[in-house]
């Protein structure tokens, strides 16, 4: 019974994108282990609060990830 745990920074991926991640990761496991495991393949997408994820000793936030994706920061106010 495979369990795939995916952690992402909050407010970066839409619900539709997270659903696609779940579907594609399930398909990848089924391609490796066989169709019989599809019903028991678990994928958990956990959102980590902005700033509580660090890379290279520095916190990484939602705005940082959006900048990496080439997305503009949301308007404030």
Secondary structure by P-SEA (a helix, b strand, c coil): cbbbbbbbccccccaaaaaaaaaaaaaaaaaaccccccccbbbbbbbccccccccccccccaaaaaaaacccccccc
